[in-house]
Amino acid sequence: MSSDKVNQLQVLQHNLQNILMQKQQLESQVAEIDSALEGLTSTDKAYKIVGRIMIASAKEDLQKDLESSKEVQELRLKNLVNQESSLKKKFAEAQEEAMKELKSKQK
């Protein structure tokens, strides 16, 4: 198997790992936002963290900000899922080509 094929497989695998890490981070952020939105429903006072301080905020404004942020994160997540799918397909194709090349050299 040529070193180009090996390098290509390594790059694809590395890119896939990066996407999976980013996807995990976004899923965590969406879960945090969901938790914050749920917490807002059970309280009368709301606070927003700005830098290192908490500032009193209108519950409705904070809810709008959180929903907007969640929407953005979900769009990013959807994009990463599409990239992941595409990379998995490319990786499988490259792996298949490499295996065919190996088998032809063994004959």
C-alpha positions in Angstrom: 0.0 0.0 0.0 1.4 3.4 -0.9 2.3 5.9 1.7 -0.1 8.4 0.0 -3.1 6.0 0.8 -1.9 5.6 4.4 -1.5 9.4 4.8 -5.0 9.9 3.3 -6.5 7.4 5.7 -4.7 9.1 8.7 -5.9 12.5 7.7 -9.5 11.4 7.2 -9.4 9.6 10.6 -7.9 12.7 12.3 -10.6 14.9 10.7 -13.3 12.5 11.8 -12.0 12.5 15.4 -12.0 16.3 15.4 -15.6 16.4 14.2 -16.7 13.9 16.8 -15.1 16.0 19.5 -16.8 19.2 18.2 -20.1 17.3 18.0 -19.8 16.2 21.6 -19.1 19.7 22.8 -22.1 21.1 20.9 -24.3 18.4 22.3 -23.1 19.3 25.8 -23.8 23.0 25.1 -27.3 22.2 23.9 -28.0 20.1 27.0 -26.8 23.0 29.2 -29.1 25.4 27.4 -32.0 23.0 27.8 -31.3 22.8 31.5 -31.1 26.6 31.8 -34.4 27.0 29.9 -36.0 24.4 32.2 -34.7 26.2 35.2 -36.2 29.5 34.0 -39.7 28.0 34.1 -39.4 27.4 37.8 -38.2 30.7 39.0 -39.3 34.3 39.1 -35.9 35.9 39.1 -33.3 35.4 36.3 -29.6 36.2 36.1 -27.3 36.3 33.2 -23.6 35.6 33.6 -21.4 38.3 32.0 -17.8 37.6 32.3 -17.2 36.9 36.0 -20.4 38.5 37.4 -24.1 37.7 37.4 -26.5 40.4 36.4 -30.2 40.4 37.0 -32.0 40.0 33.7 -35.6 40.0 32.5 -36.7 36.3 32.4 -38.2 36.8 28.9 -35.1 38.4 27.5 -32.9 35.6 28.9 -35.3 33.0 27.6 -35.1 34.5 24.1 -31.3 34.7 24.2 -31.1 31.0 25.3 -33.5 29.9 22.6 -31.6 31.8 20.0 -28.3 30.4 21.2 -29.8 26.9 21.2 -31.0 27.4 17.6 -27.5 28.4 16.5 -25.9 25.4 18.3 -28.4 23.0 16.8 -27.6 24.3 13.3 -23.9 23.9 13.9 -24.6 20.4 15.2 -26.6 19.5 12.1 -23.7 20.8 9.9 -21.2 18.6 11.9 -23.5 15.6 11.5 -23.5 16.1 7.7 -19.7 16.5 7.7 -19.3 13.4 9.8 -21.4 11.4 7.5 -19.5 12.6 4.5 -16.1 11.9 6.1 -17.2 8.4 7.1 -18.2 7.7 3.6 -14.8 9.0 2.2 -12.9 7.0 4.9 -14.8 3.8 4.0 -14.0 4.3 0.3 -10.4 5.1 0.9 -10.1 2.1 3.2 -11.7 -0.2 0.6 -9.3 1.1 -2.1 -6.4 0.5 0.2 -7.5 -3.1 0.9 -8.0 -3.8 -2.8 -4.5 -2.5 -3.4 -3.1 -4.7 -0.7 -4.8 -7.8 -2.0 -3.6 -7.2 -5.5 0.0 -6.8 -4.3 -0.2 -10.1 -2.3 -1.1 -12.1 -5.4 
